[in-house]
Every structure is written in structure tokens, then in C-alpha cells.
Amino acid sequence: MIPVRGLPEVRERDDVAALIAAAVELEGGDVVVVAHKVVSKAEGRVVRLDDVEPSAQARDLADGEDPRRLEVILGESMRLVRTRPPLVIAETRHGFVCASAGVDASNAPEPDSVVLLPEDPDASAARLRDRLLELTGADVAVIVSDSFGRAWRQGTTDVAIGCAGLQPLLDLHGRRDSTGYELHATVIAVADELAGAAELVRGKLDRIPVAIVRGYAAEGDGTAAELVMPRERDLFR
Amino acid sequence: MIPVRGLPEVRERDDVAALIAAAVELEGGDVVVVAHKVVSKAEGRVVRLDDVEPSAQARDLADGEDPRRLEVILGESMRLVRTRPPLVIAETRHGFVCASAGVDASNAPEPDSVVLLPEDPDASAARLRDRLLELTGADVAVIVSDSFGRAWRQGTTDVAIGCAGLQPLLDLHGRRDSTGYELHATVIAVADELAGAAELVRGKLDRIPVAIVRGYAAEGDGTAAELVMPRERDLFR
């Protein structure tokens, strides 16, 4: 686990891959975990609250907080899953279920702005991966991560919201354990475990938005969209 | 991340700490992550299905699977959260919400038996920690882990069900980011991220039930019970 220190503050249209390549020596097989905030900022996914006119629904949900922030959350939500004003758990257009539909005021470039999730985090991860290969010659995997709360458990863990160059689910179906039993907990969300592991070395306050996991033999290829439980299998949607 | 190889198959009343101490050189500050299966087996938390008489409810839920296994699951459940026979999501007496109330047939010592969660995984972790200190002189943290599914997301990740010698939640409340904003995602479930990180090197089929996380500066002390969302704050119970 290698935290990538010395990255500058990222601005719109910055070449994030070039910033990473300048800050760390990458090796083939590395898993590069990037906090979505830097991707979102580079992609211009920042909203100035002065430009937002809150709706009646946003005012209802705000409960003393800034209704313009709630308006942005509503705009990012496909569906509200639970609300306890001002807390909103929403399903995003990507299918992620998370607090505030991923809209975050912390780490925004200006106090009066909020950062949204990337439009298509899997595409962002794929672009970063391609560009890192171009710049460094290293064939790496890329995970774009965010901190999500969980049902029933306290605290957030970082999970993969975008992914390229590794299969996010390690499927052990049909493989048997040493007593001959087919394994039950057979699909492991390794991309989420990698994102969480990276979070441990990134720190929240030290502003280390990127970490490298070296020595993990990533298998296959896939997207973080595969981590979204299909509606027909979902018992909690 | 150091997988601990060469552990023997664990049996009831085995001294798990002694087995770990014999297999790896521990250092102070290490986080020792132990899959609950070895703890459960050492504590005798194994049920032979031949000894189980299934109830009518267990037969209803079995849906072609072994109703005796469902009976054991019902016995471990405080409350059924969702059922889609034979899948049962239950709340255990510890407050964990997980598939089959943590009852697992894979990796059981005999084909016709199942492994339960430890009675008190935090106490198991504390005992392991004390015994490792006694045997090795190394002041380590211990996490007892299990693979849990998640609402809305595919695949399992390993989480902490028992914990000793570290604070499982890193609370950043009141700390501010560099723009002066109070951080919103302020409580990080580091024990769950550590358990997930350990899972990445443990492997499912290679039978490596223990891994060491070295170089993580664990803070404070606490129990995995703190990771259970209190009922009054829980939007999904």
C-alpha cells in the first residue's frame, strides 16, 4: 500500500494521470486507487450553490441545512431510498445507493460549492488507465473510489464506483473447499476491498487522494457497474 | 499485508494464539486478522446436522435445501430481516445483519456440520490478543472477521465481527478539511477496511485464515459491537 504524496490541488481540465505519473513510479500490475473527488474536479463536476434555485421539496428536506445543497442532491437522485431530513439516502443514476447521492461539500474547491460523482466513473477509470499506460508504459488497473455508508453498520468504508483493468468481483462459484463443499460466500467484491484498503493509507485530512496497491494479482477486466446489485436480485431496494 | 501460511486445521479447544505465534513472527502494532471460522471451531461452535430436528418454519424456508441447516440459522437469529427461501438475511444476537445469521457449511470440519459465529467475538478477540502478548511479548490488535453481503451491492467483503486493541471507528468529527469545511463523512470504519484488506491476501481456497496488517498505526481501543448501527439511528432495520 503506497500513498501518493505531493499531488497538487486538482482543477477542471487537469490531466490527473499526468499528475499521478509525475508523483509516483508506477509498475505493471499496480492497482491505482483514486478518490473520486479529484476525478470529479478535473471533469468539472462541481456546482456553485449560488447558481442553484432550491425547489419546495429541497426546502422541505433541508431541515435547517442549505436547501440549495438538497436541490443538487435531488438533481443527482434517480430515487430517494430513505430520508430523515436533512439526511437523504438516494439511488444515483449509476445505481449506487448512498448518502446525499454522492454530493459532497467537504473538499470542494470553494466553500460555497459541492462536488458531484463523475458522470460515468467506469469511463473515467478507463480513461485514466489508458492515459497512464500512454505516459508510463505501465499496464495498471484503476479504481475510482468514494466513501459510502452501509445499512446496519456504523461508519463509512471506501468502495469502488469506477473500475478498469481488473474484475471487481472474484467469482469462486463451483470451486470447492477442502472438505469438498461448494463455497457459499462465493463472490468476493475485491474492488471494494481494494478501495477500502487504499483508504487506510490515504488519510482524510492529509489530502492524499491517490494510493497504489502493489503486489495484488488483479484478474480479468470489468466495471464497477457490476458491483451494483441487479434490481431483481435486490432484497433492499 | 502478510498472509500467515502453514496453520494446521483447527479443532475444538486448540490454542489458536499459540498456532499463530508458531507460524509468524509478530511485531508490536501488528493488526492480526483472524477468520472467525478458526475461532469458532476452537470454541466448539460447530453443530452436527444429525443432531438437529427441523421445525415447520425451517422446512418452509428450506425450499429444497437441508431444513436442518435452516433450523440452525433460526436458532442463531434474533429476527429475520428478509427471506427469499432458502436465502435468509437475519439479525444475530450480536446485532449483525447477515446472510444465514452467520451459519456456514463451507469450511466446516465435517461435511454434515455447520459453523456458527462465536458467542462473543469481541471477547474472543480480546482473549487472542492477551494470549498473543503472553506468548510473544508483542502488543498487537486483533480483528475477528467474517464475509458479509451488503445491501444494494454485489459480492461479499470481509468485515470485523470482533475487535481488540484498536478503535474500529476513526472519528474525524470536528476536524476540518483544508478549505475549512467540517468533514461530512467523518466516521470511518477502519476495522472493516482492515478486515477487507486482509481478505485480499488470505484467499478463499488456499485456507489461509489469518493475515497480518503491518505498518497501520492503530489508534485507541474498542469493540466491534461499536460497528453495529444503534437501532434508533438505523434507517434500514
Boltz contact constraints between the chains, C-beta under 6 A:
constraints:
  - contact:
      token1: [A, 82]
      token2: [B, 235]
      max_distance: 6.0
  - contact:
      token1: [A, 97]
      token2: [B, 152]
      max_distance: 6.0
  - contact:
      token1: [A, 105]
      token2: [B, 181]
      max_distance: 6.0
  - contact:
      token1: [A, 106]
      token2: [B, 177]
      max_distance: 6.0
  - contact:
      token1: [A, 106]
      token2: [B, 181]
      max_distance: 6.0
  - contact:
      token1: [A, 106]
      token2: [B, 183]
      max_distance: 6.0
  - contact:
      token1: [A, 106]
      token2: [B, 184]
      max_distance: 6.0
  - contact:
      token1: [A, 107]
      token2: [B, 177]
      max_distance: 6.0
  - contact:
      token1: [A, 111]
      token2: [B, 179]
      max_distance: 6.0
  - contact:
      token1: [A, 147]
      token2: [B, 185]
      max_distance: 6.0
  - contact:
      token1: [A, 151]
      token2: [B, 151]
      max_distance: 6.0
  - contact:
      token1: [A, 151]
      token2: [B, 236]
      max_distance: 6.0
  - contact:
      token1: [A, 152]
      token2: [B, 97]
      max_distance: 6.0
  - contact:
      token1: [A, 152]
      token2: [B, 229]
      max_distance: 6.0
  - contact:
      token1: [A, 153]
      token2: [B, 227]
      max_distance: 6.0
  - contact:
      token1: [A, 153]
      token2: [B, 229]
      max_distance: 6.0
  - contact:
      token1: [A, 154]
      token2: [B, 227]
      max_distance: 6.0
  - contact:
      token1: [A, 154]
      token2: [B, 229]
      max_distance: 6.0
  - contact:
      token1: [A, 155]
      token2: [B, 169]
      max_distance: 6.0
  - contact:
      token1: [A, 155]
      token2: [B, 187]
      max_distance: 6.0
  - contact:
      token1: [A, 155]
      token2: [B, 188]
      max_distance: 6.0
  - contact:
      token1: [A, 155]
      token2: [B, 189]
      max_distance: 6.0
  - contact:
      token1: [A, 156]
      token2: [B, 185]
      max_distance: 6.0
  - contact:
      token1: [A, 156]
      token2: [B, 188]
      max_distance: 6.0
  - contact:
      token1: [A, 157]
      token2: [B, 189]
      max_distance: 6.0
  - contact:
      token1: [A, 157]
      token2: [B, 192]
      max_distance: 6.0
  - contact:
      token1: [A, 157]
      token2: [B, 193]
      max_distance: 6.0
  - contact:
      token1: [A, 169]
      token2: [B, 155]
      max_distance: 6.0
  - contact:
      token1: [A, 172]
      token2: [B, 204]
      max_distance: 6.0
  - contact:
      token1: [A, 175]
      token2: [B, 205]
      max_distance: 6.0
  - contact:
      token1: [A, 177]
      token2: [B, 106]
      max_distance: 6.0
  - contact:
      token1: [A, 177]
      token2: [B, 107]
      max_distance: 6.0
  - contact:
      token1: [A, 179]
      token2: [B, 111]
      max_distance: 6.0
  - contact:
      token1: [A, 181]
      token2: [B, 105]
      max_distance: 6.0
  - contact:
      token1: [A, 181]
      token2: [B, 106]
      max_distance: 6.0
  - contact:
      token1: [A, 183]
      token2: [B, 106]
      max_distance: 6.0
  - contact:
      token1: [A, 184]
      token2: [B, 106]
      max_distance: 6.0
  - contact:
      token1: [A, 185]
      token2: [B, 147]
      max_distance: 6.0
  - contact:
      token1: [A, 185]
      token2: [B, 156]
      max_distance: 6.0
  - contact:
      token1: [A, 187]
      token2: [B, 155]
      max_distance: 6.0
  - contact:
      token1: [A, 188]
      token2: [B, 155]
      max_distance: 6.0
  - contact:
      token1: [A, 188]
      token2: [B, 156]
      max_distance: 6.0
  - contact:
      token1: [A, 189]
      token2: [B, 155]
      max_distance: 6.0
  - contact:
      token1: [A, 189]
      token2: [B, 157]
      max_distance: 6.0
  - contact:
      token1: [A, 192]
      token2: [B, 157]
      max_distance: 6.0
  - contact:
      token1: [A, 193]
      token2: [B, 157]
      max_distance: 6.0
  - contact:
      token1: [A, 193]
      token2: [B, 196]
      max_distance: 6.0
  - contact:
      token1: [A, 193]
      token2: [B, 199]
      max_distance: 6.0
  - contact:
      token1: [A, 193]
      token2: [B, 200]
      max_distance: 6.0
  - contact:
      token1: [A, 196]
      token2: [B, 193]
      max_distance: 6.0
  - contact:
      token1: [A, 196]
      token2: [B, 196]
      max_distance: 6.0
  - contact:
      token1: [A, 197]
      token2: [B, 197]
      max_distance: 6.0
  - contact:
      token1: [A, 199]
      token2: [B, 193]
      max_distance: 6.0
  - contact:
      token1: [A, 200]
      token2: [B, 193]
      max_distance: 6.0
  - contact:
      token1: [A, 204]
      token2: [B, 172]
      max_distance: 6.0
  - contact:
      token1: [A, 205]
      token2: [B, 175]
      max_distance: 6.0
  - contact:
      token1: [A, 227]
      token2: [B, 153]
      max_distance: 6.0
  - contact:
      token1: [A, 227]
      token2: [B, 154]
      max_distance: 6.0
  - contact:
      token1: [A, 229]
      token2: [B, 152]
      max_distance: 6.0
  - contact:
      token1: [A, 229]
      token2: [B, 153]
      max_distance: 6.0
  - contact:
      token1: [A, 229]
      token2: [B, 154]
      max_distance: 6.0
  - contact:
      token1: [A, 235]
      token2: [B, 82]
      max_distance: 6.0
  - contact:
      token1: [A, 236]
      token2: [B, 151]
      max_distance: 6.0
